[in-house]
Every structure is written in C-alpha cells, then in structure tokens.
Amino acid sequence: MSNRYIVSLDLGTSGLKAALVSEGGEIVASAYRPVETVLVEPGGAEQDAEAIWTATKDAMRQVVQEAARPAEEIIAVAIASQFSSIVPVDSAGKPVMNLIVWMDSRGGACSREIYGRHPEAFPTWVEIHGAMPLPSGNDSLSHILWVKEARPDVYERTAKFVEPMDYLAARLSGEITANACTAFMMVLTDNRRLDAVQYDDTLIEMSGVDRDKLPDLVPVLSSVGTVIPDVAAEIGLSPETKVLSGLNDTQSVAVGTGTFQGGVGGVNIGTTSQVLAHLANKASDLEHAIVASPSPIDGSYVAIAENGIGAKALDHFLTNVVFASDALADHTTDDVFGRVDELVRDVPAGSGSVLFLPWLTGAHAPSSNENARGGFLNLSLSTTRAHMVRSILEGVAYNLRWLLPSVEQFAGGEFEQIYLSGGAALSDEWSQILADVMGRPLLQLDDPRHCITRTTAFLGFERLGLLEMADFPRISHVRRTYEPRPERSEIYDGLFEQFLAAFDRNRPIFDSLNG
C-alpha cells in the first residue's frame, strides 16, 4: 500500500502554518508565513485576505516541493483557523474587503441593538445556540452587522460571509460552505441536536442578516470538492486532491490535547490562551463566559473558554519595547524569543512582586470586561526588564489559573491530567511557571507548534475512513511532565490574590479610560 498524506493548514492570527502530515502523524515538511494585522480606529482590526491566500499557496507549494512525495499520495487538504473572524466574499469566493479579525469591536453597537429590538433575544439565543451576539462586538455576527451598516456597498457585493478556514476552502475548491464547527461564532445555528445542526430562522430574523448571505452547511470535515486544477498545478498537487471542510483552532487543539478522553483537560497558549475540555451535552456558563461548541468528534461538544491574550503579550513587549526600532535606537533582532528562558531563569519567582495584567484586548473568560487593559503594577527602581519579562509569563499563568476551576466545573469535574500546547509549551521556563502558578502537573506536548496541523490532519484521515479515534496515541506524545514546586506556592498564592484584586479595583479606571 502506498503512503498517504494530508496538507494541513493552521491559519492563526499571527501567521499561517502549512505542513504535510503522514497517517502516522509525521510532519514531513512544514512552512510558516506571517500575517499582518492592521489596527483601524476606532476599534477595528483587519487582515488582507488576498495576501493570506497568496501566502497560503506559497507555503503549500514549499511543503509539497520539500517533501518530494508523489502528488497522488497527497489525498486531501485539511484546514483549521482563527475564528470569530469574517471574510466577505463574492460568488467566486474572492474577498470583497479585508478579513475582519476577532479582536475587532466595531460591530458591538450593532449587536447591542438586537437586545433593544428584541427583549427576548438573550434567553432565546442561549436556549437555541448556546452563545449570543456579544455586546463587545468580538463575534462573527457583529462583524457581519457592522459591514451591513457601515459598508452597505460591500454588503451588497457580498455573496457569502465566511470564517477564515472556510475562505481558504473556497479558494482551494471553488465551493463556498461552512459547517457546525466553523459557523459557531456566527451564532445563528441551532446546536441542540448535533446530528441536525442548521441555521435557525428565529435567530436569523432577530439578527437582521439576510439568509442568502450565509454559506450552506455541510458535515464537519466532509469533502467539499477537489482542488481547482489551476490551483493544484500552481501548488504541485493532483487535481484529485480533496478539500475538507474545516474547523476552528480551539476545536482542533481541544482534540490534540486529548480532552475527548475522560478526565483530561488542556491548556493552550498561542496568540490567545484557552483552557480546553470536552463535554457530552450542550451547556452555557455565561457568568464565566464559557459556552459549548459542536466538536469535530461526533456526538460531543468543546468548551469554548477564551482567556484572552496569551503569548501575544510577550511578543508585543519584546517587539515594541525591548527590541524596538525608533528615534532612540534600533534594537531589532531576527529572534525576539531566543534568549527568554535564559533571561527569566535567574529572576526569583514572583518577579520582585511585579504584576503584569495581560488584558491587552480586554478581559474574557472567566470574567468578561471589554474595557480592561494591560499593564505592569508595582514597578520600582530595582525593577529590571528581566523582572518585567518574567512577570508577563506569570501574568498569563495567573489568568489561566483564574479560569481553570470554572472550566473544570463546566466539564463536570477536576481534570486528572492537563496537557500543555501552543507556543508557550516551547519554553521550559514558562511551562514550569505555569505548573507552579496553577499548582497542577502539566504534561508538555512534544512538538507543540504542530499540535493543530497534526491534529487537523489526523481528523481528516479519520473522517476519510483511514484512521480511527483509537489511533490518536500514535500522533500524541508527551515530552515532559512539569510538577508544581511546593516552595513556590506561597509566593504565587499571594500574588494571585493581588492579581484578582487588581482586576476588580481597576475596573472603574478601565471603564473611565476605555468605556
């Protein structure tokens, strides 16, 4: 029997990863292309969708050429991406404006108007869908409504509004579709029966969106077609290569951290941070901003518990402060993260009682506050940039510690094992800090950078009937287990208490500055 491979795409907020993945989970070749986010005042965040498509083809072509496998052995393309983001496309699947990123808040007023027009909207949305239009505007429906109101010409020219993974699937196959997983943050589907997820007429009517602007729903990870011949030739694929309907990155990493197995939870730190879990039933914990999304695994749900900015906080500080280029000096470097572990290793736990507040784009689960922002507390003349860098790692860890018990309660019990994934899992020091702050052992996944590409490919093989969920251990390996160090617990317990106090006591200031 010949070998079989899937090209797996992971389109994150910061960039695109492409990987050629074998049935056994081997990453045969991989490539990365950065994606630029342009901030548009007031409250906008956009990306060039056409540039993303060009970067995607370029990255796919690189991995196909480097892998040098026969084209007929590459059987499919599987896609995961950031979500709560929208690309308005024409009937050919080409963008009619920029991709609107999840952090864009311009549609908040549009969603708030729904509740004014329909007093019954809140309980109706929770019952039918599970989530609701966000007053902050950080959901896909809010983005669509903003386009309708602020860019009526774009709305008129838009054939369909799609999430990023469905946009790439459309550019590859020519078919514009979505599914129960990818359409979740449009908040217009009835998720009460996982075997019959469809758009709900009541929610559509209350939203004010035209039904014909929504892509048709297909089964999760089903084949939506094959790669367009011209595109296949450009990349180096066979025109028989299937294009699979996608999923969002949180759903993928929830599988990749093994949370579909009983008693297992996950922590993922990429651009944003999440605590991950699977559960059997539809549920909502709106007090703690946690909802249940359909899972790519039949018959189950994924806890969507977005903690807010994660590794992006470190990237932002290093890029814009430590290694900045401005009138003072040019300190730029090609590797901003290269010596972080070395730097923080000698800084005492607690960073000299410096606290970092990680809410650079607002606070999310477990206590949503769109006006919250980041900062350093308790700087002194003895504070060094090493203290500040370590405090960023600790601040993200405090935020996850805050969220963990709420997700465990949502999922039905304390996790017996917690797997760690994402860019933060590449750092031994950050992995240990997380275990110390959270007071729980953490199992660091091997090669966490490719957790999403490997998992998305695995799910593709499974859906094509070539693997079973029981084969999952073949692609999931633990590099190391980090045990919490008891001598750090008193330090971190005290600072965590002040972290929570800082959130509560700064609320009036955040509201005044950003409300």
Secondary structure, DSSP 4 states (H G I P E B T S, - for coil): ----EEEEEEE-SSEEEEEEEETT--EEEEEEEE---EEETTTEEEE-HHHHHHHHHHHHHHHHHHHT--GGGEEEEEEEE--S-BEEE-TTS-BSSPEEPTT--TTHHHHHHHHHH-TTHHHHHHHHTSS---TT--SHHHHHHHHHHH-HHHHHH-SEEE-HHHHHHHHHHS--EE-TTTTGGG--EE-S-GGG-EE-HHHHHHHT--GGGSPEE--TT-EEEE--HHHHHHHT--TT-EEE--EEHHHHHHHHTTTTSTTEEEEEESSEEEEE-EESS--EEGGGTEEEEEPSSTT-EEEE-EEEE-HHHHHHHIIIIIT-BSSS-B---S-SSTTHHHHHHTSPTTGGG-EEE--TT-B-TTS-BTT---EEES--TT--HHHHHHHHHHHHHHHHHHHHHHHHHHHTS--SEEEEESGGGG-HHHHHHHHHHHTS-EEEESSGGGHHHHHHHHHHHHHTTS--GGGGGGT--EEEEEPPPHHHHHHHHHHHHHHHHHHHHTHHHHHHHH-
